[in-house]
Amino acid sequence: MLVRALTAVVLLAAFVAALFLLERVWFAGLLGVVITAAGVEWGRLARLPAAAALLYGATVTALYAGLAWAWHPLAAGDRPETAIFAAAALFWVLVVPFWLTRGLAQPSAPLLLLTGIVVLLPAGLAALSLAPAQLLLALGLVWVADTAAYFAGRKYGRHKLAPAISPGKTWEGAAGAAAATLIYAIICALPGAPLGAVVQGAGWAVYLAVVVLLCAVSIAGDLFESAVKRRAGAKDSGALLPGHGGVLDRIDSITSTLPIAALSWHWIATP
């Protein structure tokens, strides 16, 4: 637990520093490194040989870099990645719940590799397109949900959420996550809040509804990666992060949350 906590503190401090201090081009490069590592781990979970998994990770990163570079000069309102975020939102809101309830029944390797692109590419573009405060606001929601679900589940958990995929997750933990994220979102929208989410009038109903959706989708992202790992017979996606496992183990909920946040945040909560 100590190693896990120390790793989390170091990663969080490094990420926040990079987010606010690095120029966007260098931050984009840092995201590319993360996507590469996650892509390699996804390739290994798809049972690719080491060299092929490395090539797969590089391919996902090249797609991310090409799209980020091609769309950078465009005005924010005209950015075509909105279509990618919308497609990713449909994947997480419709396809993944269906897939999880039906069971991840041995999809073919090509399908699983294609799914990896759908999981990783929109998340990378979303992280790059969101303003720093918006990104930190969305990531904070994921971290609060994950922490609250863990402690609420340990204390009150009785009813399993998805016992065949992740036996430790409970409906009580999910309820705790939803309550904590709502509190977090309200605090972030108070006047003078550090993250400064500006919500007015009827926008509050939409804002809080999207927050609940993001919380639910963050849990779906966690469960989906757990299902992929279970299919591969792996406990963790890798061993790169001491106490945490692999990069995918740390960004599973983020990959599902960021595209929807990027799709909606600019008109729901503008820092």
PyMOL commands that set and color helices and strands:
alter all, ss='L'
color gray80, all
select helices_A, chain A and resi 2-21+24-45+50-71+76-78+81-102+109-129+132-156+171-188+203-232+247-268
alter helices_A, ss='H'
color red, helices_A
select strands_A, chain A and resi 160-162+166-170
alter strands_A, ss='S'
color yellow, strands_A
deselect
rebuild
show_as cartoon
